[in-house]
Amino acid sequence: MPSKNDYKHQIFMRLSMRLSILALLMAFSLTGLTLLWKQSTIENDLAQKARTALAEANLPTVNVYFQGRDGHISGILTQETSLEAILEIVGGVDGVRTIHNQVTIAPAPKTSQTTQPKTTDLALGKLYTPSKKHVLEQLDLSKVSFIPTQAVLTEDSYPILDQLAELLKTYPQVLVEISAHTDNQGTALGQTALTQAKAEAVLQYLLTKGIDLNQIKAQGYGASRPVASNEDEAGRMRNRRVELTVLKE
């Protein structure tokens, strides 16, 4: 029969083993979280470098995001020669391993519909007032959102964009602009590149819903059209938005 001391020793050993296992699990969890954080930092850094390089090369902006060191490029282009240059520049960013091309080459829009919209030069400190005259412009797009620091739509965006697609089909003669805007954080070049990529991401989604490319264009305005003050987070959140403007009825 085991003695009282043997019994206590067995209990102590079992507790020690359980505590050791718990400590190992916690160590593995912390290591995993650290690796995920580092991976997210690397992905965001590569995406920012790629967008900046494309903007500096004056190339059409496409949607660029990374999974680890593997880049993914998507969007709409009208010239295949531009795609070759884009792939070369993004692939040449230090740290990039491979590039997956998901770009669609589409026919160029009709000449009569490629007129650039009138830009508004806002005075310093003046806020921009979006047009709300047309029924299409009155659709609330505030639920259109993206993965942080990336031009990748979240699933929460799909219902409102599906609704927008159906509305656009009821006005086939209307030419609209999908524009993306941001706050004043970061550089002007980075702001413009990121918002252009976001606008292109929305355009690409609408094309998958049967919208004609000749009916819609995408434009990123960076932080040039604030609708609220950038002095606090509430204002910056309002400035990070997607809008629709009717260019031609």
VENTA-V343106 format. One record per backbone hydrogen bond with DSSP energy under -0.5 kcal/mol. NH is the residue of the N-H (numbers start at 0). CO is the residue of the C=O. E is the energy in kcal/mol with one decimal. If there is no record, write none. Layout:
# VENTA-V343106
nh = [NH NH]
co = [CO CO]
e = [E E]
This chain:
# VENTA-V343106
nh = [6 7 8 9 10 11 12 13 14 15 16 17 18 19 20 21 22 23 24 25 26 27 28 29 30 31 32 33 34 35 36 37 38 39 40 41 42 43 44 45 46 47 48 49 50 51 52 53 54 55 56 57 58 62 63 64 66 67 69 70 70 71 72 73 74 76 81 82 83 84 85 86 87 88 89 90 91 92 95 96 97 99 100 101 101 103 105 105 112 113 120 121 125 127 129 137 137 138 140 143 144 146 149 152 153 156 157 160 161 162 163 164 165 166 167 168 169 169 170 170 173 174 175 175 176 177 178 178 179 180 181 190 191 192 193 194 195 196 197 198 199 200 201 202 203 204 205 206 207 208 208 209 210 214 215 216 218 220 220 223 235 236 237 238 239 240 240 242 244 246 246 247]
co = [2 3 4 5 6 7 8 9 10 11 12 13 14 15 16 17 18 19 20 21 22 23 24 25 26 27 28 29 30 31 32 33 34 35 36 37 38 39 40 41 42 43 44 45 46 47 48 49 50 51 52 54 53 73 61 71 69 65 66 68 97 64 99 62 101 103 78 78 79 80 81 82 83 84 85 86 87 89 92 68 68 70 98 72 99 74 76 103 109 110 118 119 122 225 127 133 134 135 138 140 142 151 146 150 144 153 154 156 157 158 159 160 161 162 163 164 165 166 166 167 170 247 173 214 244 216 176 242 218 240 221 186 187 188 189 190 191 192 193 194 195 196 197 198 199 200 201 202 203 204 205 206 205 211 212 175 177 179 218 220 231 232 233 234 235 180 238 178 176 174 244 174]
e = [-2.0 -2.0 -2.4 -2.2 -2.1 -2.5 -2.4 -2.2 -2.4 -2.4 -2.3 -2.3 -2.5 -2.2 -2.4 -2.5 -2.4 -2.2 -2.4 -2.3 -2.2 -2.7 -2.3 -2.5 -2.3 -2.4 -2.4 -2.2 -2.3 -2.3 -2.3 -2.5 -2.5 -2.5 -2.1 -2.3 -2.6 -2.4 -2.2 -2.5 -2.3 -2.2 -2.3 -2.5 -2.4 -2.3 -2.3 -2.2 -2.3 -2.5 -1.5 -1.3 -2.2 -2.9 -0.6 -1.9 -2.4 -0.5 -1.7 -0.6 -3.0 -2.7 -2.6 -2.2 -0.6 -2.7 -0.5 -1.0 -1.6 -1.6 -2.4 -2.7 -1.8 -2.4 -2.7 -2.1 -1.0 -1.3 -2.1 -2.8 -0.7 -2.8 -0.6 -3.2 -0.6 -2.7 -3.2 -0.7 -1.9 -1.4 -0.6 -1.0 -2.7 -3.4 -0.6 -0.8 -0.5 -1.1 -0.7 -1.8 -0.6 -2.6 -2.5 -0.5 -2.1 -1.7 -1.1 -1.9 -2.6 -1.9 -2.1 -2.3 -1.9 -2.0 -2.7 -1.6 -0.7 -1.1 -0.5 -1.2 -1.6 -2.9 -0.5 -2.4 -2.9 -3.1 -0.7 -2.5 -1.8 -2.6 -2.5 -2.5 -2.3 -2.2 -2.5 -2.4 -2.2 -2.0 -2.1 -2.5 -2.3 -1.8 -2.0 -2.4 -2.7 -1.9 -2.3 -2.1 -1.4 -0.6 -0.9 -1.6 -1.8 -1.8 -0.9 -1.8 -2.4 -2.4 -0.5 -2.1 -2.1 -2.5 -1.5 -1.7 -1.2 -0.8 -1.3 -2.8 -2.2 -2.7 -0.6 -1.7]
